[in-house]
Amino acid sequence: MSVEPVPMRWLAEVERYSTPTIANAIETFDVRPRSEGFLDATVRHVAGGPGPWTAYAATARMRSAERYGDAVPLVALLRHIAELPEPRVVVVEDLDERPVGALWGEVMANIHRAHGCVGAVTNGGVRDIDEVGSLGFRFYASSVLVSHANAHLVEVGVPVRVGGMVVEPGALLHGDSHGVVEVPRAIAGEVAAAAHAVETTEREIIGHVRQGRLDVERFGDFLAAYE
């Protein structure tokens, strides 16, 4: 597959802001429903640095409860990753009814870090979180597990659904300790400026409140502009 990278300066500018601020900024463009495009509460940040990152999504699906004859070799995922611009993040949909085994641990984190990945996002489980945390590699997962059980890949480079978010291969994702949000490519160059505007408005509201100016009617007008 071929994914056209956005300018690196756009990524650097977006990484100055938290995911909540980026989510608010995206809303101002009205490019998707406000309830879509981000991880829900079933997947959370469990390891690695809390600071913002932006990366292109490599995608895969896995199972671990039983091992069928559908296993895809890890090298297929690495080839898919190599087709994407850096930085990269791997998004894996666990197809089991509930997470049984962890595909992701210390070894997988080191392998993928060496291939330009900043982290992994999955609705399944992960392990070795202390070791992975010291690498600075991020894990977002639904649970922390002990065993890898029968963990194996079954598809690579396909659309996946993780934490309520549908992720296409090559999607531009932004994450931090809050979670992960997709940045629509069509507005990628404008999101940082919108985030700055959102942050400026929020600082004005907070400053207004802290100074004790709480006239209800005037404050209501002020809030209307924010909403």
N, C-alpha and C positions, 0 to 999 in steps of 0.2 A: 504494500500500500504506500501511497505517497501523501505526506502531510506537510503542507507549507507552514514553516515556522513563522510566528509573529516576531517583530523586532525585539531583541533582548531587552532593550530599554523599557518596553512596555511591561515586560515581566518584572523588571526591577522596580518600576513605579507601583505596580499592583501589590508587590510584596511589602510595601510600606504600611499596608493597612490590614486590619483583622478581617476574618471571614464575615462577622456580622456587618462590618462597615461595607465590605464588598457586596454582600447580599442586598443591603439597603441601596447601594449605588445602582446595582443591576435593575432593581425595581423601578427606578426613575426612567428607564428606557422602554418599559412596557413591552418587552420582547417575549415574555412567557408568564404564565400564572404565578402569583406570589408563593403558592404552596408547592412549587416544583423546582428542581435544579439543585438540591442540596441533600446531604445525608440527614435522615431522621434520627430519632433517639435510640434506635436499635443498634446503631454502629457508633462507637466513640473512639477518641484518641486514647491509646493505652501505652504507647512507648515512643521514645524519640523526642527530639527537640520540639518545644512548643511554638517556636517562631513561625511566621508565615512562610509559605513556599508556593511556587507555581510550577506546574509540570504537565506534560502531555501523557494521556492515559494509554497504557497498554492493557488489553483486556483478556480475560480468560474465564473459563468455568471449571469447577472441580467437584469431586466427590470424595468421601472418606469412609463412609459406613461399611461399604463392601467394595471389593475390587472386581470390576467387570472387565470385559474384553475391549473396553473403549478408551484405554489409557493413551494419552498423547505425551510424547517425550518432552522433558523440560527444554531441550534444545529448540523445540518449535516456538516456545514462548520467548526464548532469548533471541531467536531470529526476528520475531515480531517486534520485540523491543528495539532491535537494531535498526528497524525501518523508520523509527520515530525520531524527531529532533530531541535533543537534550534541553533541559532536564526531563526525566520521565518518572512516572509513578505507575505501579501495577494495580489494577482493579480486578479482583477475582470474586465471582459469584459462586457461593457454595450451594450446590443443588440439593443437598441432603435436607430432610425435613427439619432436623436440628443439627447443629455442629457436633461432630463426633471426633474428628481428628484435625490437627493443625497442619496445614500446608506450609505455613510460615513460622520460621524459627531463626536461630542464630546463623545457621549455614545458608539458608535461602536469603537472608538479609545481606550477608556478605557477598554472595554471588551477584545479587541484583544491584547492590551498591557499586560493585565493580563495573556494572554495565550502565552506569549513569542514572540509576533510579534513586529517588529521594525517599521512597517509602512504598508501603502496600496498603490497600484498602480492601476489606472483605467483610461480607456478612457472616463469615465463618469465624473460626477461632484461631488464635496465635499462641506461641509459647516463647520461652527464653527472653522474656521482656526486659529483664535487667541487662543482659548482655547486648541486646539489640538497642536498648536505650543509650548505652555507652558509645555505640557507633554513631549516634545521631540519626539513625535510620528510623523513619516513622512507621508505626503500626496503627491502623484504625480497624477495629474489629468488634464483633458482637460479644465475644467472650475470650477468656484466657483458658487454655487447655493444657493437659499434661502430655498426651500422646499424639503422634501423627497418624495413628491407626492405619487406614488404607488410603491415605491422601494421595490423589493423583489428578492430573489435569485431564479434561475430556474435550475441551474446545479452546481454541486460541484465536484472538483477533476478531471477536464477535461482539455485538451489543450485549451488555450485561445489566442486571438490575441488582443494586446493592444499597441497602438502607433506604429503600424507597426512591432511589435516584437511578434513572436509566443513563448509562454511560456508553457512548460510542467510542470505538477505537480512535485515538488521536484527539479526543476531547481535551480542552484546556481546563485544568482544575486548579483551584486555589484552596489551601488548607492551613489550619493552625490547631491549637488545642481545643477549639470549639467544635471543629468538624471540617467538612469539605463542601465546597460549592463549585458548580461549573460556571465558567466565564464564557458566555456566548462569543464565538469568534467574531461575529459581525460588529460587536461593540468593544472588542478587546482594547483597542487603542484609545477609547474614551472613558473606560471604567475608572482609571486612577483619578482623573479630573472630577468625575462625579463623586467618587469616594471622598475627595478633599472637600467638596461642597457639602456633602452629608456631615462630615466631621465638623466643619465650621459651624453649621447650623446647630448641631448638638452641643458644641462648646458654648454657643450663645444662649441656648436654653438653660444649660447648667449654670452659667454665669448669672443669668437673670434670676434664677431661683436662689442661688447662694447669696445674692445681694438683698434678698428679702422683698423684691418687687413682685408682689403676688396679687395685684389687682386682677380679679377673676376675668373681667371682660377683656381687658387689654392682653392678659396672658393667653386667653382663649384665642384671640386673633393671631397671636404669635405662634401658638401651637398648630393652628390650622395650616399655616404655611409648611410646617414640618410634616404633617400627616399626608 
